[in-house]
Amino acid sequence: MFVLVRRVDLADVIGSALVAKAAGAGARTIAAALGRPVDTVRGWLRRFGQRAEHVRVYFTVLLVDTGPDPIPPAVSVSVFADAVSAVVGAWRAAASRWPDIGEVSPWQLAAATSRGRLLSPRWP
């Protein structure tokens, strides 16, 4: 699965926006870099920010349950950044257990794992 429910853009595009925000970029800068409307990007960032703690917990558990020798991500400057780190960490853990999974991106894994509902209000 490469898309999220009720989103036109691919999970990788949305994921790159989330990574940029976690690194400190603003919505306007991200929108310009991705060639997307600012309101669309703000919507992604706002929704993910509202769900960040739930996403962090879900993907940290997935990381610990999946990785052969799991190392949870260190706490960072924000819950938003922690959630992004947890998604990437879960992807790395899955890729270390199943090497062929490295052929998908962290955001494709997140889309598949969440059944496309990563930004949905009632997930997980």
Helices and strands as residue ranges (DSSP letters): H 11-22, H 27-34, H 38-66, H 79-97, G 99-103, H 106-113
